[in-house]
Amino acid sequence: MMWWNGDPLPIPSPEIRYEYRMIEGTNSGQTLGGYYSKKIIAKKEDLHVTWEGLSAEECAVIGRINNSTYGNLTYYSPAAGKYVTRTMHVESHSEDMTEADLDSGRLSGAFNVAVQFRER
């Protein structure tokens, strides 16, 4: 399960991909002696989440993540071994419609959604 600003999102399917970034200090880099100096000032966890076969209503729930620049994403973090809440922004958000059907003037179908969340 995942929540955006406290509101539940549909259960991801087929995958959640986790990416880890290290933020280095300004004095990190190679020294004149050939050694590498690295000062980690923050560790960040980014997520790539995909959903397949969503209804239009479920797709609209995910679409609400674009209503604000930053939001609080609650999700299970393998690195922490528990559910965490992190401040994130949406790096990218794409939707594909498959199996479209027009019934009584109402468009329905299955949607595939991919979202990349990037930790602040």
DSSP file with accessible surface (Angstrom, degrees, kcal/mol):
  #  RESIDUE AA STRUCTURE BP1 BP2  ACC     N-H-->O    O-->H-N    N-H-->O    O-->H-N    TCO  KAPPA ALPHA  PHI   PSI    X-CA   Y-CA   Z-CA
    1    1 A M              0   0   89      0, 0.0    75,-0.3     0, 0.0     2,-0.3   0.000 360.0 360.0 360.0 147.5    0.0    0.0    0.0
    2    2 A M  E     -A    9   0A   3      7,-0.6     7,-2.9    73,-0.1     2,-0.4  -0.976 360.0-160.2-135.7 149.9    1.0    3.6   -0.7
    3    3 A W  E     -AB   8  74A  76     71,-2.0    71,-2.6    -2,-0.3     2,-0.5  -0.992   6.6-156.9-132.5 138.1   -0.4    6.9    0.4
    4    4 A W  E >  S-AB   7  73A  11      3,-2.8     3,-2.1    -2,-0.4    69,-0.2  -0.969  86.5 -20.7-114.0 115.7    0.0   10.4   -1.0
    5    5 A N  T 3  S-     0   0   74     67,-3.1    -1,-0.2    -2,-0.5    68,-0.1   0.868 129.7 -51.9  51.6  38.2   -0.6   13.1    1.5
    6    6 A G  T 3  S+     0   0   58     66,-0.5    -1,-0.3     1,-0.2    67,-0.1   0.281 114.8 116.4  87.5 -11.8   -2.6   10.6    3.6
    7    7 A D  E <   -A    4   0A  86     -3,-2.1    -3,-2.8    54,-0.1    -1,-0.2  -0.778  69.2-116.1 -92.2 131.8   -4.8    9.5    0.6
    8    8 A P  E     -A    3   0A  69      0, 0.0    -5,-0.3     0, 0.0     3,-0.1  -0.362  24.1-151.8 -68.6 141.5   -4.5    5.8   -0.5
    9    9 A L  E     -A    2   0A   8     -7,-2.9    -7,-0.6     1,-0.1    49,-0.0  -0.759  34.2 -87.1-101.4 157.1   -3.2    5.1   -3.9
   10   10 A P        -     0   0   20      0, 0.0    -1,-0.1     0, 0.0    -8,-0.1  -0.231  56.9 -88.3 -58.5 155.1   -4.1    1.9   -5.9
   11   11 A I        -     0   0  121      1,-0.1     0, 0.0   -10,-0.1     0, 0.0  -0.515  51.4-112.6 -68.0 124.8   -1.8   -1.1   -5.2
   12   12 A P        -     0   0   22      0, 0.0    39,-0.2     0, 0.0     4,-0.1  -0.303  35.3-147.6 -62.2 141.8    1.1   -0.9   -7.6
   13   13 A S  B     +c   51   0A  59     37,-1.3    39,-0.6     2,-0.2    36,-0.0  -0.905  66.3   1.0-156.4 126.6    1.3   -3.6  -10.2
   14   14 A P  S    S-     0   0   78      0, 0.0     2,-0.3     0, 0.0    37,-0.1  -0.998 119.1  -9.4 -96.5  -9.6    3.5   -5.0  -11.6
   15   15 A E        -     0   0  103     35,-0.4    35,-2.1     2,-0.0     2,-0.4  -0.977  29.7-154.9-152.9 159.2    6.4   -3.3   -9.8
   16   16 A I  E     -D   49   0A  53     -2,-0.3     2,-0.5    33,-0.2    33,-0.2  -0.997  24.5-160.7-125.1 127.0    8.1   -0.7   -7.6
   17   17 A R  E     -D   48   0A 121     31,-2.9    31,-2.5    -2,-0.4     2,-0.4  -0.945   5.3-151.9-111.4 130.3   11.7    0.1   -8.4
   18   18 A Y  E     -D   47   0A  57     -2,-0.5     2,-0.4    29,-0.2    29,-0.2  -0.826  10.3-171.7-103.1 137.8   13.8    1.7   -5.7
   19   19 A E  E     -D   46   0A  69     27,-2.8    27,-3.4    -2,-0.4     2,-0.4  -0.996   9.2-151.3-130.7 135.5   16.8    3.9   -6.6
   20   20 A Y  E     -D   45   0A 115     -2,-0.4     2,-0.4    25,-0.2    25,-0.2  -0.901  10.8-171.1-113.5 133.5   19.3    5.3   -4.0
   21   21 A R  E     -D   44   0A  42     23,-2.5    23,-3.1    -2,-0.4     2,-0.5  -0.950  12.5-148.5-121.9 144.2   21.2    8.5   -4.4
   22   22 A M  E     -D   43   0A  92     -2,-0.4     2,-0.6    21,-0.2    21,-0.2  -0.947  10.6-148.6-110.0 128.4   24.0    9.9   -2.3
   23   23 A I  E     -D   42   0A  58     19,-3.1    18,-3.1    -2,-0.5    19,-1.3  -0.868  19.3-153.3 -97.4 121.1   24.3   13.7   -2.0
   24   24 A E  E     -D   40   0A  73     -2,-0.6    16,-0.2    16,-0.2    14,-0.0  -0.648  14.1-111.2 -97.5 152.3   27.9   14.7   -1.6
   25   25 A G    >   -     0   0   16     14,-2.9     3,-1.6    -2,-0.3    14,-0.2  -0.226  35.8-101.9 -71.4 168.5   29.3   17.8    0.1
   26   26 A T  T 3  S+     0   0  140      1,-0.3    -1,-0.1     3,-0.0    -2,-0.0   0.752 118.5  57.0 -67.9 -22.6   31.0   20.6   -1.8
   27   27 A N  T 3  S+     0   0  145     12,-0.1    -1,-0.3     2,-0.0     2,-0.2   0.287  80.1 116.6 -94.1  12.5   34.5   19.4   -0.9
   28   28 A S    <   +     0   0   25     -3,-1.6     2,-0.3    11,-0.2    10,-0.2  -0.525  43.7  74.5 -78.1 147.4   34.1   15.9   -2.3
   29   29 A G  E    S-H   37   0B  22      8,-3.4     8,-3.3    -2,-0.2     2,-0.3  -0.895  83.9 -33.7 144.7-170.7   36.3   14.9   -5.2
   30   30 A Q  E     -H   36   0B 149     -2,-0.3     6,-0.2     6,-0.2     2,-0.1  -0.636  54.3-139.9 -87.3 135.9   39.8   13.8   -6.1
   31   31 A T    >   -     0   0   63      4,-3.5     3,-1.7    -2,-0.3    -1,-0.1  -0.382  28.5-103.9 -86.3 169.4   42.7   15.4   -4.2
   32   32 A L  T 3  S+     0   0  192      1,-0.3    -1,-0.1     2,-0.1    -2,-0.0   0.810 121.5  60.2 -62.5 -28.1   46.0   16.5   -5.6
   33   33 A G  T 3  S-     0   0   61      2,-0.1    -1,-0.3     1,-0.1     3,-0.1   0.473 121.9-106.1 -79.6  -1.3   47.6   13.3   -4.2
   34   34 A G  S <  S+     0   0   44     -3,-1.7     2,-0.2     1,-0.3    -2,-0.1   0.466  79.4 127.2  93.4  -0.8   45.2   11.1   -6.2
   35   35 A Y        -     0   0  180     -5,-0.0    -4,-3.5     1,-0.0     2,-0.5  -0.532  58.0-123.5 -86.5 159.6   43.0   10.1   -3.4
   36   36 A Y  E     -H   30   0B 137     -6,-0.2     2,-0.5    -2,-0.2    -6,-0.2  -0.901  19.3-162.7-107.1 127.8   39.3   10.5   -3.4
   37   37 A S  E     +H   29   0B  56     -8,-3.3    -8,-3.4    -2,-0.5     2,-0.4  -0.945  12.5 177.8-109.4 125.8   37.6   12.4   -0.7
   38   38 A K        -     0   0  111     -2,-0.5     2,-0.6   -10,-0.2   -10,-0.1  -0.977  12.2-175.0-135.7 121.5   33.8   11.9   -0.3
   39   39 A K        -     0   0  142     -2,-0.4   -14,-2.9   -14,-0.2     2,-0.5  -0.955  15.3-152.2-117.1 111.2   31.6   13.4    2.3
   40   40 A I  E     +D   24   0A  65     -2,-0.6   -16,-0.2   -16,-0.2     3,-0.1  -0.730  19.7 172.5 -82.3 122.9   28.0   12.1    2.2
   41   41 A I  E     +     0   0A 103    -18,-3.1     2,-0.3    -2,-0.5   -17,-0.2   0.622  66.4   7.0-105.1 -15.9   25.6   14.8    3.5
   42   42 A A  E     -D   23   0A  31    -19,-1.3   -19,-3.1     2,-0.0     2,-0.5  -0.972  55.7-145.7-161.9 149.3   22.4   13.0    2.7
   43   43 A K  E     -D   22   0A 153     -2,-0.3     2,-0.3   -21,-0.2   -21,-0.2  -0.984  24.2-165.5-117.6 128.7   21.0    9.7    1.4
   44   44 A K  E     -D   21   0A  46    -23,-3.1   -23,-2.5    -2,-0.5     2,-0.5  -0.864  11.8-152.9-118.4 148.9   17.9    9.8   -0.8
   45   45 A E  E     -D   20   0A   5     -2,-0.3     2,-0.3   -25,-0.2   -25,-0.2  -0.980  14.1-172.0-123.2 118.8   15.5    7.1   -1.9
   46   46 A D  E     -D   19   0A   0    -27,-3.4   -27,-2.8    -2,-0.5     2,-0.4  -0.826   8.8-148.4-108.5 152.6   13.6    7.6   -5.2
   47   47 A L  E     -DE  18 117A   0     70,-2.0    70,-3.0    -2,-0.3     2,-0.5  -0.959  12.9-162.8-125.9 141.3   10.8    5.3   -6.5
   48   48 A H  E     -DE  17 116A  28    -31,-2.5   -31,-2.9    -2,-0.4     2,-0.4  -0.985  24.8-174.5-116.1 113.0    9.6    4.3  -10.0
   49   49 A V  E     -DE  16 115A   1     66,-3.2    66,-2.8    -2,-0.5     2,-0.4  -0.911   7.3-170.9-117.1 136.3    6.1    3.0   -9.6
   50   50 A T  E     - E   0 114A  33    -35,-2.1   -37,-1.3    -2,-0.4   -35,-0.4  -0.957   5.1-171.2-126.8 145.7    3.9    1.3  -12.3
   51   51 A W  E     -cE  13 113A   2     62,-2.7    62,-2.3    -2,-0.4     2,-0.4  -0.990   7.5-165.3-128.8 140.9    0.3    0.3  -12.3
   52   52 A E  E     +     0   0A 114    -39,-0.6    60,-0.2    -2,-0.4    -2,-0.0  -0.958  64.4  17.4-127.1 147.4   -1.4   -1.7  -15.1
   53   53 A G  E    S+     0   0A  53     -2,-0.4    59,-0.2     1,-0.2     2,-0.2   0.823  78.3 164.2  69.6  35.0   -5.1   -2.3  -15.9
   54   54 A L  E     - E   0 111A  11     57,-2.9    57,-2.3    -3,-0.2    -1,-0.2  -0.519  35.6-122.1 -83.2 153.1   -6.5    0.6  -13.9
   55   55 A S     >  -     0   0   40     55,-0.2     4,-2.5    -2,-0.2     5,-0.2  -0.377  33.2-103.0 -79.5 168.5  -10.0    2.0  -14.3
   56   56 A A  H  > S+     0   0   36     53,-0.3     4,-2.1     1,-0.2     5,-0.1   0.885 123.9  52.7 -61.0 -36.7  -10.5    5.6  -15.1
   57   57 A E  H  > S+     0   0  105      2,-0.2     4,-1.6     1,-0.2    -1,-0.2   0.914 109.6  46.8 -67.1 -42.8  -11.4    6.3  -11.5
   58   58 A E  H  > S+     0   0   79      1,-0.2     4,-1.7     2,-0.2    -2,-0.2   0.902 111.0  52.9 -65.2 -38.7   -8.3    4.7  -10.2
   59   59 A C  H  X S+     0   0    7     -4,-2.5     4,-2.1     1,-0.2    -2,-0.2   0.895 106.6  53.3 -62.9 -38.8   -6.2    6.6  -12.8
   60   60 A A  H  X S+     0   0   57     -4,-2.1     4,-0.9     2,-0.2    -1,-0.2   0.860 103.5  56.8 -65.6 -35.2   -7.8    9.9  -11.5
   61   61 A V  H >< S+     0   0   36     -4,-1.6     3,-0.8     1,-0.2     4,-0.2   0.937 109.7  44.7 -61.1 -44.6   -6.8    9.0   -7.9
   62   62 A I  H >< S+     0   0    0     -4,-1.7     3,-1.9     1,-0.2    -2,-0.2   0.883 104.1  65.3 -67.2 -34.3   -3.1    8.8   -9.1
   63   63 A G  H >< S+     0   0   21     -4,-2.1     3,-1.7     1,-0.3    -1,-0.2   0.762  84.9  74.2 -60.7 -22.9   -3.6   12.0  -11.1
   64   64 A R  G X< S+     0   0  123     -4,-0.9     3,-1.9    -3,-0.8    -1,-0.3   0.689  75.6  78.5 -65.9 -16.9   -4.1   13.9   -7.9
   65   65 A I  G X  S+     0   0    1     -3,-1.9     3,-0.7     1,-0.3    -1,-0.3   0.760  85.8  62.1 -64.1 -19.1   -0.4   13.7   -7.1
   66   66 A N  G <  S+     0   0   88     -3,-1.7    -1,-0.3     1,-0.2    -2,-0.2   0.453  78.5  87.9 -85.0   0.2    0.1   16.5   -9.6
   67   67 A N  G <  S+     0   0  131     -3,-1.9     2,-0.3    -4,-0.1    -1,-0.2   0.643  94.5  32.8 -74.4 -15.4   -2.0   19.0   -7.6
   68   68 A S  S <  S-     0   0   50     -3,-0.7     3,-0.1    -4,-0.2    -1,-0.0  -0.970  74.2-127.7-139.4 156.2    1.0   20.1   -5.5
   69   69 A T  S    S+     0   0  110     -2,-0.3    21,-0.5     1,-0.1     2,-0.3   0.943  97.4  19.8 -67.1 -48.3    4.7   20.5   -6.1
   70   70 A Y  S    S+     0   0   92     19,-0.1     2,-0.3    -3,-0.1    19,-0.2  -0.894  70.6 170.4-121.2 153.4    5.7   18.4   -3.1
   71   71 A G  E     - F   0  88A   4     17,-2.5    17,-3.1    -2,-0.3     2,-0.7  -0.954  37.7-100.0-151.4 169.6    3.8   15.8   -1.1
   72   72 A N  E     - F   0  87A  74     -2,-0.3   -67,-3.1    15,-0.2     2,-0.5  -0.873  33.7-164.8 -99.2 116.8    4.3   13.2    1.6
   73   73 A L  E     -BF   4  86A   0     13,-2.8    13,-2.4    -2,-0.7     2,-0.5  -0.900   1.8-162.8-103.2 123.7    4.5    9.7    0.2
   74   74 A T  E     +BF   3  85A  31    -71,-2.6   -71,-2.0    -2,-0.5     2,-0.3  -0.937  29.8 140.1-105.6 127.5    4.1    6.8    2.6
   75   75 A Y  E     - F   0  84A   1      9,-2.2     9,-2.8    -2,-0.5     2,-0.5  -0.959  57.0 -84.1-157.4 166.3    5.4    3.5    1.3
   76   76 A Y  E     - F   0  83A 105    -75,-0.3     7,-0.3    -2,-0.3     3,-0.1  -0.726  40.9-158.0 -81.9 124.6    7.3    0.4    2.4
   77   77 A S  E  >> - F   0  82A   1      5,-2.5     4,-2.2    -2,-0.5     5,-1.1  -0.911  12.6-161.6-105.8 116.6   11.1    1.0    2.2
   78   78 A P  T  45S+     0   0   64      0, 0.0    -1,-0.1     0, 0.0     5,-0.0   0.861  94.0  56.9 -62.5 -32.8   13.3   -2.1    1.8
   79   79 A A  T  45S+     0   0   72      1,-0.2    -3,-0.0    -3,-0.1    -2,-0.0   0.897 116.5  33.9 -65.9 -38.6   16.3   -0.1    3.0
   80   80 A A  T  45S-     0   0   45      2,-0.2    -1,-0.2    -3,-0.1     3,-0.1   0.691 101.2-134.3 -88.0 -21.3   14.5    0.9    6.2
   81   81 A G  T  <5S+     0   0   44     -4,-2.2     2,-0.3     1,-0.2    -2,-0.1   0.755  76.6  58.6  73.1  24.0   12.7   -2.4    6.6
   82   82 A K  E   <S-F   77   0A 131     -5,-1.1    -5,-2.5    -7,-0.1     2,-0.3  -0.960  98.7 -66.9-163.9 175.0    9.4   -0.6    7.4
   83   83 A Y  E     -F   76   0A 119     -2,-0.3     2,-0.3    -7,-0.3    -7,-0.3  -0.588  53.9-177.7 -74.4 136.1    6.9    1.9    6.2
   84   84 A V  E     -F   75   0A  19     -9,-2.8    -9,-2.2    -2,-0.3     2,-0.5  -0.916  23.6-138.2-130.8 159.0    8.3    5.4    5.9
   85   85 A T  E     +F   74   0A  81     -2,-0.3     2,-0.3   -11,-0.2   -11,-0.2  -0.989  28.3 175.1-119.7 123.1    6.9    8.8    5.0
   86   86 A R  E     -F   73   0A  67    -13,-2.4   -13,-2.8    -2,-0.5     2,-0.5  -0.951  35.8-113.5-127.4 148.1    9.2   11.0    2.8
   87   87 A T  E     +F   72   0A  52     -2,-0.3    33,-2.6   -15,-0.2     2,-0.3  -0.706  50.2 169.2 -80.1 123.7    8.7   14.4    1.2
   88   88 A M  E     -FG  71 119A   0    -17,-3.1   -17,-2.5    -2,-0.5     2,-0.3  -0.867  27.9-151.8-131.5 161.9    8.7   13.8   -2.6
   89   89 A H  E     - G   0 118A  44     29,-2.0    29,-2.8    -2,-0.3     2,-0.7  -0.906  34.1-103.9-127.3 163.2    8.0   15.5   -5.9
   90   90 A V  E     - G   0 117A  32    -21,-0.5    27,-0.2    -2,-0.3     3,-0.1  -0.789  30.7-178.5 -90.5 113.9    6.9   13.9   -9.1
   91   91 A E  E    S-     0   0A  95     25,-2.8     2,-0.3    -2,-0.7    -1,-0.2   0.875  73.1  -5.0 -76.1 -42.2    9.8   13.7  -11.6
   92   92 A S  E     - G   0 116A  58     24,-1.1    24,-2.6     2,-0.0     2,-0.3  -0.989  58.1-173.0-153.0 153.0    7.6   12.2  -14.3
   93   93 A H  E     + G   0 115A  45     -2,-0.3     2,-0.3    22,-0.2    22,-0.2  -0.936  11.9 174.6-149.7 119.4    4.1   10.9  -14.7
   94   94 A S  E     - G   0 114A  61     20,-2.7    20,-2.4    -2,-0.3     2,-0.4  -0.956   9.9-165.7-131.2 149.9    2.8    9.1  -17.8
   95   95 A E  E     - G   0 113A  90     -2,-0.3     2,-0.4    18,-0.2    18,-0.2  -0.998   0.4-168.7-134.2 138.1   -0.5    7.4  -18.6
   96   96 A D  E     - G   0 112A  99     16,-2.9    16,-3.0    -2,-0.4     2,-0.5  -0.988  13.3-145.4-124.6 136.7   -1.4    5.0  -21.5
   97   97 A M  E     + G   0 111A  71     -2,-0.4     2,-0.3    14,-0.2    14,-0.2  -0.877  21.5 176.6-104.0 130.8   -4.9    4.0  -22.3
   98   98 A T  E     + G   0 110A  51     12,-3.7    12,-2.7    -2,-0.5    -2,-0.0  -0.884  59.7  21.7-125.7 159.4   -5.6    0.5  -23.6
   99   99 A E  E    S-     0   0A 160     -2,-0.3    -1,-0.2    10,-0.2     2,-0.1   0.906  79.5-166.1  53.0  47.1   -8.7   -1.4  -24.5
  100  100 A A  E     -     0   0A  67     -3,-0.2     2,-0.3     9,-0.2     9,-0.2  -0.361   8.9-177.0 -65.9 144.1  -10.7    1.8  -25.1
  101  101 A D  E     - G   0 108A  92      7,-3.0     7,-3.1    -2,-0.1     2,-0.7  -0.989  19.9-151.3-145.9 131.8  -14.5    1.5  -25.3
  102  102 A L  E     + G   0 107A 121     -2,-0.3     2,-0.5     5,-0.2     5,-0.2  -0.909  23.7 174.1-106.4 110.6  -17.1    4.1  -26.0
  103  103 A D  E >   - G   0 106A 100      3,-2.8     3,-1.9    -2,-0.7    -2,-0.1  -0.961  68.3 -22.9-124.1 115.3  -20.4    3.1  -24.3
  104  104 A S  T 3  S-     0   0  121     -2,-0.5    -1,-0.1     1,-0.3     3,-0.1   0.878 126.4 -51.3  54.0  40.6  -23.4    5.4  -24.2
  105  105 A G  T 3  S+     0   0   72      1,-0.2     2,-0.5    -3,-0.0    -1,-0.3   0.484 116.0 115.9  79.7   1.0  -21.1    8.4  -24.8
  106  106 A R  E <   - G   0 103A 146     -3,-1.9    -3,-2.8     2,-0.0     2,-0.4  -0.913  59.7-139.8-108.2 126.6  -18.9    7.5  -21.9
  107  107 A L  E     + G   0 102A 100     -2,-0.5     2,-0.3    -5,-0.2    -5,-0.2  -0.690  31.0 165.9 -85.1 127.0  -15.3    6.5  -22.6
  108  108 A S  E     + G   0 101A  41     -7,-3.1    -7,-3.0    -2,-0.4     2,-0.3  -0.934   8.0 122.0-135.4 164.8  -13.9    3.6  -20.6
  109  109 A G  E     -     0   0A  21     -2,-0.3     2,-0.4    -9,-0.2   -53,-0.3  -0.981  57.8 -64.7 169.7-171.0  -10.9    1.4  -20.8
  110  110 A A  E     - G   0  98A  14    -12,-2.7   -12,-3.7    -2,-0.3     2,-0.4  -0.871  43.7-154.8-107.3 139.1   -7.9    0.2  -19.0
  111  111 A F  E     -EG  54  97A  33    -57,-2.3   -57,-2.9    -2,-0.4     2,-0.4  -0.911   8.1-157.2-116.6 142.6   -5.1    2.6  -18.1
  112  112 A N  E     - G   0  96A  42    -16,-3.0   -16,-2.9    -2,-0.4     2,-0.4  -0.974  18.8-170.7-113.7 132.1   -1.4    1.9  -17.4
  113  113 A V  E     -EG  51  95A   5    -62,-2.3   -62,-2.7    -2,-0.4     2,-0.4  -0.963  12.0-171.4-128.1 140.9    0.4    4.6  -15.3
  114  114 A A  E     -EG  50  94A  32    -20,-2.4   -20,-2.7    -2,-0.4     2,-0.4  -1.000   8.6-179.4-131.4 131.7    4.0    5.1  -14.5
  115  115 A V  E     -EG  49  93A   4    -66,-2.8   -66,-3.2    -2,-0.4     2,-0.6  -0.998  16.4-155.3-132.8 134.7    5.2    7.7  -11.9
  116  116 A Q  E     -EG  48  92A  38    -24,-2.6   -25,-2.8    -2,-0.4   -24,-1.1  -0.953  13.7-163.1-108.9 116.2    8.7    8.6  -10.8
  117  117 A F  E     -EG  47  90A   0    -70,-3.0   -70,-2.0    -2,-0.6     2,-0.5  -0.845   2.8-162.3 -97.5 133.9    8.9   10.0   -7.3
  118  118 A R  E     - G   0  89A  71    -29,-2.8   -29,-2.0    -2,-0.4   -72,-0.2  -0.975  19.2-123.2-121.6 125.7   12.0   11.9   -6.3
  119  119 A E  E       G   0  88A  27     -2,-0.5   -31,-0.2   -31,-0.2   -73,-0.1  -0.386 360.0 360.0 -69.3 139.4   12.9   12.5   -2.6
  120  120 A R              0   0  157    -33,-2.6   -33,-0.1    -2,-0.1    -1,-0.1  -0.329 360.0 360.0 -70.2 360.0   13.4   16.2   -1.7
